[in-house]
Amino acid sequence: MKINFKIVSLLLFTVIVFGQKNEIKEAQKEFKDGNFQQTVSILSPIEYLISNADNEEREHFYFLMGSSTLELANRNIDTSKNLSRAALAFNDLILVEQELGKLKYTTQAITSLVQIKKDFIKSANEDLALENFTESSGKFYQAYLLDKKDTIQLYNAALSYKSASSNALALKCFDELKTLNFSGEYPVYIAYSKEKKADEILSSVEERDSKIKLGTHLNPKIEIRSKKSEMYRNIALIYVENGYKEKAIKAIELAKKYNPENYSLAFMEANLYLETKDYEFFDKLANAFIEKNPKNAEVASNFGLSCLNEKYYEGAEYFFKKAIKIDPGYANAYVNLSTLLIEKGMLVTEKINELGSSTSDKKRYEALKVQRESMMKSVVPYLQKGVSLDPYNDQAILLLSSLNNVINFQTHSKALASEE
């Protein structure tokens, strides 16, 4: 006996379609009674079959699924998950009604999608405030998917992914922004502050206008700025973290193109060349940076610290001394210079420990010993100056005390040896 598979398939399809209609009717009853969780529970098992239903059944299904999951989200029940499900359902509902040529629920669906987007952004910002970056990034991205014209949400998603150390996803978002030629233009409200005697950036147009009315500020104006520079700066930071220094340098060049006055970009660029051991170009960029900040000893000292971290001792000593020259009262420069000299002294100690017992090694030992002692003594006046300028610097005080003990011990040992 031969089985007619076409007939069997037709019968099975009829049973499935009939079952779907019953499930949707049952879900409609639960929805009318306000049992939204039950509505979703009824609809979920047939969700994978609904694409084979006729358009009217699909219309009812997507309306019920979208409305129910949105209600659950509004009641703070699996908010992110239910907002996502609601958004998908309402988008499908709009497409189905376009095919049907009627707009029974479309207006309501569009209104709901606008609200869902707002809810995603609100929830994302709440997560951001709590530093829940993984959650906020996904929600910002969902908001962008709901309205792809709102590219600022894609930018926010990229920043959140970066903060969550999801660098691959962050770069993916940044690449999409570049493809879209994202400008990120935003207004900045400025007015001249009588008290500060300089232009001041205000948080909103309302705050600016209020200060103008109070008479504390003059000359209100608006500047349109772009987030492109910040975007490329963040791309550069990701490349730095991933070890792609050449790509990072190119990204910084683009960031500087959109904001040439941003000193932090110049600082980052110089340090990247330092990390690639291009000391000559680093020195050039660092000195140019210092020339733009001729009275800021901290800038020079920070370059010294960068050099110290990269074991570029010649550069570190130069920039620490440069900081002292700029501001003889800057305590940190003296302490940092002392740290450098002590580290160099430790390197001399390592060389001493590597020596053998040959005649040449013994001569080398005496020379290195004198060099180390001289270096340690040269540290003392710098540390003393640092402590005198910052008497509450416990680390510097402890370091000075330890150093004095070492020098006193060496002096005492020499005295004993000479007596013998």
Buried (B, 14 or more C-beta within 10 A) or exposed (E): EEEEEEEEEEEEEEEBBEEBBEBBEBBBEBBEEEBBBBBBEBBEEBBEBBEEBEBBBBBBBBBBBBBBBBBBBBEEBEBBEBBBBBBBBBBBBBBBBEEBEEEBBBEBBBEBBEBBBEBBBEBBBEBBEEEBBBBBBBBBBBBBBBEEEBBBBBBBBBBBBBBBEBBEBBBBBBEBBBEEEBBBEEEEBBBBBEEEEEBBEBEEEEEBBEBBEEEBBEEBEEEEBBBBBBBBBBBBBBBBEEEBBEBBBBBBEBBBEBBEEBEEBBBBBBBBBBBBEEBEBBBEBBBEBBEEEEEBBBBBBBBBBBBBEBEBBEBBBBBBBBBBEBBEEBBBBBBBBBBBBBEBBEEBEEEBEEBEEEEEEEEBBEEBBEBBBEBBEEBBEBBBBBBEBBEEBEEBBEBBEEBBEEBEEBEEEEEEEEEE
